[in-house]
């Protein structure tokens, strides 16, 4: 007896993509960012202080039109001397969260607040790419256990 094989249309052989935004935080309870001090205060609350001087991490805050934080994305974790943040993943997460603006941040385990050339180049790259999606990069904060450096405060954004 001849075995029957069922033929499926080509479109059924692709991955399904679903966009979902879930939150357990009421809009009225979301923190508002007014300046770099507000940003640093929030970053200190979400950063693991035990890793601050040990391991470089890159985090992104997602904001809505009212500059309220709607999410935090842990973009990458690296070693003592650096980490690699992928702009495509950062923007994909920002788009999925429906962010209107973002704030980039990473720590320097060395305690040195001076941005590296790579920090400046990555900031510019993300800023330019975000523009095409109508997402504004408001700041890039370098944080240490004692202080912070704001690209916006220094006129670099």
Buried (B, 14 or more C-beta within 10 A) or exposed (E): EEEEEEEEEEEEEEEEEEEEEEEEEEEEEBBEBEEBEBBBEBBEEEBEEEEBBEBBBBBBBBBBEEBBBBBBBEBBBBEEEBBEBEBEEBBEBBBBBEBBBBBBBBBBBEEEBEBEEEBEEBBBEBBEBBEEEEBBBBBBBBBBEEEBBBBBBEEBB
